[in-house]
């Protein structure tokens, strides 16, 4: 979704200071800088009111009035450097799909600290051609091109993407999701999806944030993703190496921790010495003897040892001699003819 072209750096501190300098009253400058977190963490109406000796409602009124004045000044071309800010942000947004999370813009335009993100969002609010989507339970704080999306149309399109993903029922590429949702521009679809807290992506596929395949939250989920991606059984050492070389956010885990989780989680089945597979692939927990017994039980009668070996090897990654030793050495099996076995019961 990102463009390889090196982005322009915004000197947000200078731009914010120049904007604040247009506010005559010191108290109002204090309110704006604290409410929007322009130099430190964002503060609540109550915190600012207590500091300045006024009510939270008065703080809210002053904040609204000052922002409105700043927007009018920006529209009239009287706010210093705002056209430069707008041009820079528009350029980045065009590359990213006409909408982007503030954190993504921060990564491209500055050091991406919380303060940097707050400054970008504040400046974007003042740009006549831009709209800011506020952070809430469902959306990350984002900026969009007003002529392409307003808040209502953006959220409506994101809802279509979410509905399509739910209908597809599993992680899919953004191309597949965009087609299902009727969104022709896949870059834009990815940009829109990234604004939603209900969606996540991993290894080129998007899905609901609650799906481990796109949003693994713990070691067990990461093991599941690795096995699912590989599509075959793996030794726990291989799984550990795959996690360390993955795109997971946190991947510094020990081999022992991975082995412990493989043992505890019912999604994983030990099918050989240190080798694990997914239960959903048709594997069942149990010893080699348990698998032989199940094979004979399903057959409903005796089987030649070669056929027993063949069937057991479909669900266990062990040596043939291991199967034969179990056949010959366990009391639950009896030989009923030459190289032919049945359940003793």
URGI-V188492 format. One record per residue. PHI is phi in whole degrees, 0 to 359 (none if undefined). D_FIRST is the distance of its C-alpha to the first C-alpha in whole Angstrom. Layout:
PHI_D_FIRST + PHI_D_FIRST
This chain:
none_0 + 276_4 + 263_7 + 285_10 + 296_12 + 296_14 + 282_14 + 282_17 + 269_19 + 266_21 + 275_24 + 297_24 + 299_27 + 295_29 + 294_28 + 293_28 + 298_32 + 294_32 + 292_32 + 297_34 + 294_37 + 278_37 + 270_38 + 293_42 + 271_43 + 298_42 + 299_42 + 289_39 + 296_37 + 296_37 + 299_36 + 296_33 + 295_32 + 280_33 + 295_32 + 262_28 + 63_28 + 282_28 + 224_30 + 204_30 + 295_29 + 291_30 + 242_33 + 279_34 + 302_37 + 297_40 + 298_39 + 290_39 + 300_42 + 295_44 + 295_43 + 266_44 + 75_47 + 228_46 + 284_45 + 298_41 + 294_42 + 292_43 + 299_40 + 300_37 + 297_39 + 294_39 + 301_35 + 299_35 + 294_37 + 293_36 + 298_32 + 299_34 + 297_35 + 296_32 + 295_30 + 296_33 + 298_34 + 295_30 + 295_31 + 274_34 + 79_32 + 257_34 + 262_32 + 301_32 + 68_28 + 291_26 + 293_26 + 295_24 + 299_22 + 298_21 + 299_20 + 296_18 + 293_16 + 299_16 + 299_14 + 293_11 + 295_11 + 298_11 + 289_8 + 267_6 + 114_8 + 74_11 + 206_11 + 201_10 + 295_12 + 300_15 + 297_14 + 290_10 + 295_12 + 299_15 + 296_13 + 271_12 + 249_16 + 197_18 + 272_20 + 64_18 + 287_21 + 300_22 + 295_24 + 298_21 + 297_19 + 297_22 + 293_23 + 298_20 + 297_20 + 297_24 + 295_23 + 297_21 + 301_24 + 271_26 + 281_24 + 301_25 + 266_22 + 241_20 + 229_20 + 250_20 + 266_19 + 284_22 + 292_21 + 209_23 + 295_24 + 250_21 + 228_18 + 278_17 + 299_18 + 220_15 + 236_15 + 224_15 + 278_17 + 301_20 + 287_21 + 262_18 + 223_18 + 259_21 + 300_21 + 294_23 + 291_21 + 297_18 + 293_19 + 295_21 + 291_18 + 297_16 + 300_20 + 295_20 + 296_17 + 297_19 + 298_22 + 294_20 + 295_19 + 298_22 + 291_24 + 294_22 + 81_23 + 202_21 + 302_18 + 223_16 + 292_13 + 295_11 + 295_12 + 294_16 + 291_15 + 298_14 + 298_17 + 294_19 + 270_18 + 78_19 + 257_16 + 283_15 + 265_12 + 289_9 + 298_6 + 293_9 + 299_10 + 295_7 + 296_7 + 295_11 + 299_11 + 291_10 + 280_13 + 269_15 + 280_18 + 270_19 + 239_15 + 211_14 + 219_12 + 201_13 + 54_13 + 83_11 + 235_13 + 250_13 + 195_16 + 290_19 + 299_19 + 278_22 + 274_22 + 302_22 + 295_20 + 243_17 + 215_18 + 295_21 + 259_24 + 213_26 + 299_28 + 299_29 + 297_25 + 293_24 + 298_27 + 300_26 + 299_23 + 299_24 + 296_27 + 297_25 + 295_22 + 289_25 + 73_27 + 203_30 + 296_33 + 215_32 + 284_34 + 298_34 + 293_33 + 294_31 + 297_29 + 300_29 + 294_28 + 294_25 + 294_24 + 297_24 + 263_22 + 271_19 + 263_16 + 297_18 + 294_18 + 240_22 + 227_23 + 272_27 + 237_29 + 277_32 + 298_34 + 295_36 + 296_34 + 296_32 + 298_36 + 299_37 + 291_34 + 298_35 + 290_38 + 277_38 + 273_35 + 290_36 + 288_33 + 248_34 + 236_37 + 285_39 + 243_40 + 193_41 + 291_42 + 75_39 + 252_37 + 234_35 + 222_33 + 274_32 + 300_35 + 294_33 + 279_33 + 105_37 + 278_38 + 238_41 + 290_42 + 145_46 + 282_48 + 300_48 + 298_52 + 298_50 + 291_48 + 300_51 + 299_53 + 292_50 + 299_50 + 292_54 + 296_54 + 294_52 + 292_54 + 79_57 + 183_59 + 294_60 + 219_57 + 293_58 + 301_56 + 296_54 + 289_52 + 299_52 + 301_50 + 302_48 + 287_47 + 295_46 + 294_44 + 287_42 + 236_41 + 221_42 + 261_41 + 227_45 + 284_47 + 300_50 + 298_53 + 298_51 + 294_51 + 295_55 + 296_56 + 292_55 + 299_57 + 276_60 + 255_60 + 260_59 + 291_62 + 283_60 + 243_60 + 227_63 + 273_64 + 250_66 + 197_66 + 300_65 + 57_62 + 235_61 + 230_60 + 217_60 + 288_60 + 295_63 + 288_63
